[in-house]
Amino acid sequence: MAKIPLEIINTSELFIGSQWRQPASSSTVEVMSPHSGKLIARLPEATIADAQLAVDAAAGVWDEGGWADLAPSNRAEFAQRWLDALRAKFEALSAANAGQTGMPLTLAEAMTDSGLVLVEDALALATTIEFVEHRETATGAVEIHREAIGPTLVIGTYNGPVSGLGMSVVPALLMGNPVILKLPPENYLVGAVIAAAAHEAGFPEGVLSIFAADADVSKYLVAHERLSAVHFTGGTKIGAEVASVAASRIARVTLELGGKTAAIVADDVDLDEVLPVLVGGAVSNQGQMCIASSRILVSSERHDELVARLVESFKALKIGDPLDPKTEYGPLAAERVRDRSLAFIERAIAEGATLEYGGDVPEGLTEGIYLRPALLTGVKNSMEIAQEEVFGPVYSVIRYDDIEDAIRIANDSKYGLYGTIFTNDPQVASLVSSKVRVGQFSIGGRFPSLAAPYGGMKQSGYGRVGGLEGMLEMSNIKVILPAAEAGAAV
């Protein structure tokens, strides 16, 4: 199969207020290939001045009521046209995601497909919502209205730009909120494709802005008094800063933050069956996934066997150009990710861990941002490498004594996003899934359900995206008290 070509869309304008506009400055950014290190494109840089234009556009349409006052079915028509345009750009979306972030094309295609399914699901869920509900309460009849919150900022993460559309952006729009989607610098290419599809959908002026930018723009937007809600996906440290700034102006906040997934391998499983799923859950997108199985828990009896099999599996990965459909493992999204991963490995070894495999640059791929998956043994759960999210290809194998000990280790973490167990025993599966404190738990390594309410516990965040609960989180509740009947008690 041949490499998929990259399509560069709109190299001179930014999508602000539902329109392509000239940027506020002439400054540009260089988009580099993480595979070759070569220049892909020069694109306009979104600055704070451009962010202010996006806020002005969203605030304007909010103040006029032009979007929130539309019937839900009318808002859905625009979202449906956007979905249709995104589907028509499936290949361009996937290639742009792979070409700039290093995500292998087959995974990028799967992520694009699942993201579009989530948009479709949001459209279906919106038809089930009672925007006005009549209810009898202990103190009389009331009307419960679900209304828009106001201009909403969605800050996405580079590993799931299309998924974020279905989990946050489209639900916010369907509930009547103007939206500013601010993507990270690693999403310049895919962001432009997403924006081009939104332009084809013909959203009313002011309703939707989409652009990638650096952290200074994010900070400016999070602090902006005209933005009523912030949906942030990213690291826990930055998420805490977002929450703190938003709290100072009592803005609504939803946080989908980091994770430190414990993948528990029980003694009763066949490793031939488990390994493909276990390895996939670890190295998918080179470990740049909040749900990556970065802590692999195994009994002392099977420890050596599992480590040997993991090394074999890591060695067998086809590493290379993310735009080659045969590639299983690509480059990292940015130099800082590799630098951070290498620093974690160095400190883990200094604490007493052993590097069993990887942690180096593959031969022949020195021009890109490559790092072989690193497998560490001799890791204690108290070590930094077991406690902090790397968001890179560094994996710890941790011994447990029995299943109760495995549960203890899994819960000995400030994170609580996702967990999994591999077992053939339904009773063990039920016990562990009920005891591990995470937002989603999988039996058998299934990828999280993003169409169900998705989010974490503890320092993995609060609030939910996806599913009906995520949709309702994009709304305010107003209670209207009808006039009391003559003679009624008050």
N, C-alpha and C positions, 0 to 999 in steps of 0.2 A: 504493500500500500504506500502511496506517495504522501509526502508531507502536505499538510493543509496550509494554504497560503493565508497570510494575515491581510485583513482589509482595514485600512486606515480611514476613519470617517471624520470629516470636518476638522481640518487642521488650523482653522482660523477663528472659530467662534465658540461661545459657551452657551449651554442651554439653561436659560434663566427666565423664570416666569412663564414657562410653556413656549418660549420662543428662542431661536438662535440669535444671539446678540454678540456684538463686538466686545471683547474683554476691556476692562477698565484700563489696562496697561498693555504695553507691547512686549512684556517679558514672556519668555517661553520656558518650557521644561523639556529636557531630553529624556525620551523613553528608551531605555537600553534593554537589550535581550539578556536575560539571565543565563541563557545557554551559550551564546557566543561572545557576550560582552560588547557587541556592536550596537551602533545607534539604529533604532527602529524608526523613530519619528520625533519631530519637534512639534510640540503642541502648546496652545496658549495656557498660561499659568493663571489659575483662579486665585485672586487676591482678596483681601478683606473688603476692598471696595466692591468687588463682584458679589461677595457674600451679602453685603448691605443691600445691593440691588435685589437679590433674591428675597431677603427679608421684606423689603418694601413691597415687592410684588405679592408675596404671600399675605402680608398684613393688609394690603389694599383689597384683595379679593375677599378676605375675611371680613373686613369692616363693611364692605358692600353686601355681604351675604350671597355673593354670586355663585358660590360652590355649595356651601352648607345648606342653602335654601332649595337647591335642586332636589327633586324627588330621588330617593335612593336608586330607583330603576334607571333614571337618567345618568346618574354618576356611574352606574354599572356599565352603561353603553360605552362611555369613554374608556373605562378600564378594559372592557372586552376588546375594543379596537386596539388598545395597547398590547394586549395579549396576542392578538392575531398578528400584529406587526413584529412582535418578539419571536413568535414561532417562525415567521418568514425569514428571520435573521439568525436562525439556530446555529448554523455553521459559523457565521461571523462572531457570534457571542462566544462560542466554545473556543474558537481559535484565538480570539483576543484575550480571553482568560488564560489560556495555556501559554500563549506567546509572551505575555508580560510577567505573569506570576510564576511560571515554571510548572504549573499543574499539568500532569500528563493528559494528553488530549482525550483519551478514553474516559478519564475521570471528569475532565471539564465538560464533556458531552453529557455524562450522567448527572452532573450537578446542574447543568442548564436544563436538562429534561425535568429533573425533580423540582427545580425552581418554577418552571412554567406550570407544572402540576399544582404547585402551591398557590399560584395566582388563580388558576382555575377553581381550586378549592375555596379560596377566599370569595370569589364571585358567587359560588353556590351557597356558602354559609351566609352571605349577606342577605339572601332571599328568605332566610329562616328567622331573621331578627325582627322582633316586635319593637319598632321605633316608638310606638305609643301603646302602652299597656294599661288597661283598666283593672283596678284591683280593689277588693274589699279588705279593709284592715280592721283591727280592733277598735279604731277610732273613726271609722267611716270610709267612704269611697275616695279613692285617689286616682290620679292619672300619673303614670310613670313614663317620662319621656327620655329617650336616649338621644343625646345631642353631641355634636362635634366639640372637641376640646379647644381647637384653634390652630394657628400655624404650628406645624410639627416638624421637628428636626430629626432625621434618621441618619445616624452615623454608622456606616457599614464597615465591614472588615474585608480584607482583600481575598480571603479564601472562599467567600460565598456571595458575590454581588447579585447573582440572579436569584438565589434562594431568599435573600433579603427582600426582594420585591414582593414575594408571596407571603412572607412572614410579617413584614412591617409596613412597607410602602403602600401596597394596594389596599390592605385593610384600613389604613389611616385614611386614604382617599375615599374609600367606600363609606366610611363613617362621617364624611363631610369635612375633613381637615385638609387645608392646603399643606403641601409637603415640600421640604427641602431635603433632598438626598445628597449627603456629603460622603463621597467615597475616598479611600486612601490613595496615595500617589501610585500604588501598585495597580490601580484600576483605571488608569487614564484611558487605555484602549477600549476595555469592555464598557466603561462608563459612557464613552462616546456612542457606542452601538446601542446601549440602552436608551440614551437620550434621543438618538435618531428615531427609534421606534416610538418613543413618547411624542415626538414631533409629528409623526405620521398619524398618531391617534387624535391629534387636534384638540388637546385639552384647552379649556378657556384660559385666557391670559391670567397669569399670576398663580395658577393652581399648583404647578409642579416645576421645580428646579432640580437639575442633576449635574453634578460636577465633582471631579476629584481635586483634592487640594491637600496641602500640608497641615500639620497640627495647629499652626497659628490661626488658621481659618476655623478649625473646629473649636478652639478655645473662644474665639470671638462669637461664634454662633451660640455655643452653650450658654454664654453669659448674656445673650441678647434678651432684653425685657419683652420684646414683641413675640418671642417664640414660647408657646404655651406648654409644649411637651417635648421631651427628648427621649429618643429610643437609641441606646448606645450598645454596640456590640464590639467587644475588644478585651484588652487585658484588665485584670482586677485593679491594678494600681491606678491606671488612668480612669477606670470606671468610678473609683472612689472620688477622684478629683471632679469628675463630671457631676456626680451626685452632690458633692459639697457645693459646687458653684450653682447648680440648679436649685438646691435647697434654699440658698440665700434669697431667691425670688419666688420660692414656692411653686416651681414648675413641676409638672408631672414627669416622672422619670421611670423608664424601664431599663434594666441592665442585664445583658446577656454576656457573662464574663468568662473567666478562664476555667480550666479544669485540670484534674490530675487523675485520669481514669485508672482505676484498678481493674485489671482483667484477671479474674481468678480461674486458674486451671485446676479442676478437681482430679483426683486420682483415677476416677472411673472412666475417663474419656480416652478415645483413640486419637493419638496425636496426628495421625495421617488425616483424620477428618477435621481436627481443630486448627492445625497450623495455617492453612490458607486463609481462614477467617481471622485468626489471631494476628497474623502478619499483616493482612490487609488493614485491620483496624489500627495497627501501629504505624505503618509506613505510608499510609494513604496521604497524598499531597506532602510527602517528605516530613510527616509529623506536624505539619502546620495546620492542625485541626484542634479545636478546643476539646474534642472528645477522643483524641488519640490515646491509644492504650499505652501510656508511657510507664505505668507500673504493672509489671507482669508478675503475678503471685502464683507460686507453685510450691508443693510440698518438698521437703528435703529429699524424700525418696525418689522423686522424679525430676529433681532440679537439674542434674547433670545431663540427663537425656534430653530435656526440653532445651537447655542451652545449646547443646550440639545441634539439635534440629533447627533452632532459630538461626544459628550461624549459617547452616546450609541454605536456609531459605533466603537470608539476606544476600549471600553470595550469588544466588541464582537470579536476583532481580536484574532486569534489563534496564540499565541506566543510560540516559541520553537525552536527545532533543525532545522537548515536550510536545512539539508539533508532529513528531513521528508517531503514527498510531500504534507502533509496536512497543513504544517506551512504557515502562511500568513505574519508573522512578526518575524524576526530573531534577532540575536545579532548584535551589532555594529562591525565594522571591526577592531577597535583598542581601547585600553584604552584611548588614547588621544582624540578620538572622543567623548567618554562618558564624560570625564573630561571637554572638551570644552563646550559640551551641558549643563552640570550641571552649569557651570560658567555663561553661558548666561542666564539660568533660574533665577539664584540667583540675577544677576544684573537687570534683567527685573522686578522682584518683588520689588527690592529696588527702582526702578524708578516709581513704582506705578501700575504695572500690577498684575493681579490675576491669580494664577495657578488653573484652573478649573479641570484639570485632569492630572494624569501621572507625569512624571519626577522622577520616582522612579524605583527600581529594582523589577521585578516581583517575587512573592513568588516561591521558589523552583528552581530559576535560578541564584543563587548567584555566582556560579562557573564561569559563562561565562561573556561576556561583554554586558549585557542587560540593557535597559532603556525603560520604557514604553513611548509611545508618549506623549509629554507634550502639553497641550492646554492652551494658555494664552489669557485672555480677559482684557479689560481695556487698551489695547495697543494703544498708539498714534503713528502715523507714524514717528514722530521725535525721538522716542526712539531707542536706540541701537539695540534692538531685531528686529525692523522693518527695520533697515537700513543695518545691517551687515549679511552676509551669515553665518549660523551656520554649515551647512552641517551635520546635525544631526536631530533627531526627535523632533523639537521644532517649534510650529506653533502658529501664532498670529491671532486673530480675530479682525478686525478693522472696526469700523462703518463708513459709508459714508452717506451724506445727499441726494444726487441724483446722477445720472449717470455721470454728469460732474464732480462732486466731486470725484467719484470713479476713473475717468480717471486721475484727478490731483494727487490723492494718488498713483495710480499705477506708474505714471511717476516721482513721488518724490522719486527717488532712483538713486544711482550711477550706478546701474546695468541695463542692457537692453538685457537680453537673451531670455526670454519666458514670455508669459502672456496668460490668458484665460478668457473668460466670459461664464456664463451659462445664457442664455436667449432664449425665444421663439420668440422674436421680431427681424425680419431681419434688420430693420432700426437701432435698438440699437446695434446689433451685428456689422453692417457695420461701424457705428460711432466709436465705441470703438476700433475696430480692426485697423481703420485708424489713431487713435489718440495716442494709446499706443506705445511708442518707444521701440520696442524690435526686435530681429532678426527673431523670429517666433511667431505668435499669433494664438491661437486656439479658435474656437467657439465650445463650448461644451466639453472642457477638453481633446480633442484628444492628444495623445502622439506626441511629435514633429516628423516631417518627417526628418529622417537622410539621406534619399536618395535625398532630395532637398538640396540646399546649406544651410549649418547649421553654425551658429555663432551668435555673439552678437553685440550690440551697446554699446556705452559709455564704462564703465569699465568691461563689459563682454567680451571684446576682439575685435580683428579685423582679417580680412581675413575670409575665409570660408573653411569648409571641407564638403565632401559629394557632390553628384551631379556633373554636368559638370563643374560648377564654381570651385568646390574644386579640381577637376582633373586638370584643367588648371592652378590652383595656384601652382601646383607642377612643372611648366615648366618655362623656359626662352624663350623670343622671340628674334630671330635674323632676321634682314632684310637684304637681299642680293639684291644689285642693279646690274642688268644685264648691260653688256656693252652697251653704248649708240650707236644708229645707226648713221652712217656717216651723218654729217650735222645737227644732232639734237641739239637743244639748251641745254645748261647745266647751 
